[in-house]
């Protein structure tokens, strides 16, 4: 009996784990749900993505294994100031302090979500496993 035809190459010996490809499905679900954001959240998400684009390079702090909390909060504060300045210049700035409180929280959430997307293979993320 010829056993050469029964030998299985190494790369075929182990089946692909069930979770490979699941991450892509999760990202697709997140992108789909992101399309359903309210108009104002979409506007801020788009602006945050533009700002994070400038930080999307190999060795960036957004790709650190454990990003520094203080740096992320500081980045969120600077994004808030950019948005506040843009709204002031366009004449659409609302002066109520309540708006800026909830907006600061929303910017942090949207920023952390954007960083998560990029770390997990979004735009160019290279921590995809």
C-alpha atoms as a printed R data frame, in Angstrom:
    type eleno elety resid chain resno       x      y      z
1   ATOM     1    CA   UNK     A     1   0.000  0.000  0.000
2   ATOM     2    CA   UNK     A     2   1.335  3.457 -0.956
3   ATOM     3    CA   UNK     A     3   1.257  5.757  2.103
4   ATOM     4    CA   UNK     A     4   2.563  8.819  0.282
5   ATOM     5    CA   UNK     A     5  -0.962  9.716 -0.806
6   ATOM     6    CA   UNK     A     6  -2.208  9.539  2.804
7   ATOM     7    CA   UNK     A     7   0.345 11.987  4.213
8   ATOM     8    CA   UNK     A     8  -1.295 15.282  5.092
9   ATOM     9    CA   UNK     A     9   0.788 18.449  4.728
10  ATOM    10    CA   UNK     A    10   1.501 20.250  7.989
11  ATOM    11    CA   UNK     A    11  -0.625 23.290  7.172
12  ATOM    12    CA   UNK     A    12  -3.632 21.032  6.591
13  ATOM    13    CA   UNK     A    13  -3.128 18.928  9.709
14  ATOM    14    CA   UNK     A    14  -4.667 21.507 12.038
15  ATOM    15    CA   UNK     A    15  -8.082 22.850 11.264
16  ATOM    16    CA   UNK     A    16  -8.681 26.574 11.272
17  ATOM    17    CA   UNK     A    17  -9.919 27.662 14.692
18  ATOM    18    CA   UNK     A    18 -13.606 28.586 14.795
19  ATOM    19    CA   UNK     A    19 -12.880 32.144 15.862
20  ATOM    20    CA   UNK     A    20 -10.853 33.094 12.781
21  ATOM    21    CA   UNK     A    21 -13.139 35.311 10.762
22  ATOM    22    CA   UNK     A    22 -15.392 36.026 13.726
23  ATOM    23    CA   UNK     A    23 -13.528 39.277 14.312
24  ATOM    24    CA   UNK     A    24 -14.364 40.468 10.804
25  ATOM    25    CA   UNK     A    25 -18.027 39.754 11.503
26  ATOM    26    CA   UNK     A    26 -17.844 41.737 14.729
27  ATOM    27    CA   UNK     A    27 -16.293 44.705 12.921
28  ATOM    28    CA   UNK     A    28 -18.965 44.540 10.225
29  ATOM    29    CA   UNK     A    29 -21.651 44.528 12.921
30  ATOM    30    CA   UNK     A    30 -20.033 47.503 14.654
31  ATOM    31    CA   UNK     A    31 -19.830 49.422 11.377
32  ATOM    32    CA   UNK     A    32 -23.464 48.651 10.600
33  ATOM    33    CA   UNK     A    33 -24.610 49.799 14.024
34  ATOM    34    CA   UNK     A    34 -22.419 52.881 13.736
35  ATOM    35    CA   UNK     A    35 -24.425 53.884 10.661
36  ATOM    36    CA   UNK     A    36 -27.474 54.134 12.921
37  ATOM    37    CA   UNK     A    37 -25.901 56.740 15.210
38  ATOM    38    CA   UNK     A    38 -27.855 59.992 15.606
39  ATOM    39    CA   UNK     A    39 -26.804 62.739 13.177
40  ATOM    40    CA   UNK     A    40 -24.827 64.700 15.752
41  ATOM    41    CA   UNK     A    41 -22.913 61.605 16.905
42  ATOM    42    CA   UNK     A    42 -22.102 60.751 13.266
43  ATOM    43    CA   UNK     A    43 -20.744 64.250 12.756
44  ATOM    44    CA   UNK     A    44 -18.484 63.994 15.794
45  ATOM    45    CA   UNK     A    45 -17.444 60.432 14.929
46  ATOM    46    CA   UNK     A    46 -16.359 61.555 11.479
47  ATOM    47    CA   UNK     A    47 -14.294 64.409 12.941
48  ATOM    48    CA   UNK     A    48 -12.727 62.097 15.542
49  ATOM    49    CA   UNK     A    49 -11.800 59.613 12.794
50  ATOM    50    CA   UNK     A    50 -10.088 62.418 10.863
51  ATOM    51    CA   UNK     A    51  -8.064 63.397 13.928
52  ATOM    52    CA   UNK     A    52  -7.118 59.800 14.744
53  ATOM    53    CA   UNK     A    53  -6.048 59.312 11.105
54  ATOM    54    CA   UNK     A    54  -3.086 61.556 11.873
55  ATOM    55    CA   UNK     A    55  -2.131 59.290 14.774
56  ATOM    56    CA   UNK     A    56  -2.495 56.066 12.775
57  ATOM    57    CA   UNK     A    57   1.099 55.019 12.168
58  ATOM    58    CA   UNK     A    58   3.255 52.158 13.365
59  ATOM    59    CA   UNK     A    59   4.506 52.878 16.868
60  ATOM    60    CA   UNK     A    60   1.651 55.257 17.682
61  ATOM    61    CA   UNK     A    61   0.382 55.325 21.243
62  ATOM    62    CA   UNK     A    62  -2.995 54.064 20.033
63  ATOM    63    CA   UNK     A    63  -1.307 50.742 19.259
64  ATOM    64    CA   UNK     A    64   0.417 50.372 22.631
65  ATOM    65    CA   UNK     A    65  -0.486 47.137 24.390
66  ATOM    66    CA   UNK     A    66  -1.882 49.171 27.281
67  ATOM    67    CA   UNK     A    67  -2.466 52.753 26.117
68  ATOM    68    CA   UNK     A    68  -1.884 55.298 28.839
69  ATOM    69    CA   UNK     A    69  -5.199 56.406 30.344
70  ATOM    70    CA   UNK     A    70  -4.023 59.946 30.964
71  ATOM    71    CA   UNK     A    71  -2.874 60.364 27.347
72  ATOM    72    CA   UNK     A    72  -6.212 59.078 26.050
73  ATOM    73    CA   UNK     A    73  -8.135 61.469 28.292
74  ATOM    74    CA   UNK     A    74  -5.864 64.300 27.231
75  ATOM    75    CA   UNK     A    75  -6.457 63.394 23.568
76  ATOM    76    CA   UNK     A    76 -10.223 63.418 24.185
77  ATOM    77    CA   UNK     A    77  -9.934 66.856 25.823
78  ATOM    78    CA   UNK     A    78  -7.967 68.227 22.882
79  ATOM    79    CA   UNK     A    79 -10.578 66.833 20.458
80  ATOM    80    CA   UNK     A    80 -13.292 68.522 22.527
81  ATOM    81    CA   UNK     A    81 -11.416 71.821 22.288
82  ATOM    82    CA   UNK     A    82 -11.030 71.410 18.505
83  ATOM    83    CA   UNK     A    83 -14.761 70.759 18.137
84  ATOM    84    CA   UNK     A    84 -15.629 73.645 20.452
85  ATOM    85    CA   UNK     A    85 -13.396 75.998 18.434
86  ATOM    86    CA   UNK     A    86 -14.878 74.804 15.125
87  ATOM    87    CA   UNK     A    87 -18.418 75.321 16.402
88  ATOM    88    CA   UNK     A    88 -17.507 78.759 17.749
89  ATOM    89    CA   UNK     A    89 -16.037 79.781 14.390
90  ATOM    90    CA   UNK     A    90 -19.077 78.515 12.492
91  ATOM    91    CA   UNK     A    91 -21.439 80.325 14.872
92  ATOM    92    CA   UNK     A    92 -23.265 77.168 15.981
93  ATOM    93    CA   UNK     A    93 -21.738 76.967 19.449
94  ATOM    94    CA   UNK     A    94 -24.220 76.312 22.213
95  ATOM    95    CA   UNK     A    95 -23.201 77.997 25.441
96  ATOM    96    CA   UNK     A    96 -24.916 75.702 27.944
97  ATOM    97    CA   UNK     A    97 -22.397 73.902 30.148
98  ATOM    98    CA   UNK     A    98 -24.606 70.786 30.166
99  ATOM    99    CA   UNK     A    99 -23.992 70.305 26.440
100 ATOM   100    CA   UNK     A   100 -20.235 70.377 26.884
101 ATOM   101    CA   UNK     A   101 -20.388 67.930 29.814
102 ATOM   102    CA   UNK     A   102 -22.274 65.257 27.897
103 ATOM   103    CA   UNK     A   103 -20.296 66.030 24.748
104 ATOM   104    CA   UNK     A   104 -17.016 65.411 26.600
105 ATOM   105    CA   UNK     A   105 -18.291 61.984 27.658
106 ATOM   106    CA   UNK     A   106 -19.558 61.186 24.176
107 ATOM   107    CA   UNK     A   107 -16.234 62.198 22.600
108 ATOM   108    CA   UNK     A   108 -14.367 59.868 24.969
109 ATOM   109    CA   UNK     A   109 -16.667 56.984 24.052
110 ATOM   110    CA   UNK     A   110 -16.414 57.661 20.309
111 ATOM   111    CA   UNK     A   111 -12.635 58.072 20.550
112 ATOM   112    CA   UNK     A   112 -12.176 54.789 22.414
113 ATOM   113    CA   UNK     A   113 -14.436 53.033 19.899
114 ATOM   114    CA   UNK     A   114 -12.412 54.433 16.989
115 ATOM   115    CA   UNK     A   115  -9.154 53.296 18.570
116 ATOM   116    CA   UNK     A   116 -10.653 49.850 19.183
117 ATOM   117    CA   UNK     A   117 -11.686 49.580 15.526
118 ATOM   118    CA   UNK     A   118  -8.216 50.481 14.336
119 ATOM   119    CA   UNK     A   119  -6.461 48.152 16.770
120 ATOM   120    CA   UNK     A   120  -8.634 45.266 15.653
121 ATOM   121    CA   UNK     A   121  -8.227 45.649 11.917
122 ATOM   122    CA   UNK     A   122 -10.410 48.625 11.069
123 ATOM   123    CA   UNK     A   123  -8.732 51.087  8.746
124 ATOM   124    CA   UNK     A   124  -5.271 49.615  8.830
125 ATOM   125    CA   UNK     A   125  -4.892 48.051 12.275
126 ATOM   126    CA   UNK     A   126  -2.084 45.588 12.556
127 ATOM   127    CA   UNK     A   127  -3.052 43.857 15.789
128 ATOM   128    CA   UNK     A   128  -5.488 41.665 13.926
129 ATOM   129    CA   UNK     A   129  -5.150 38.063 15.052
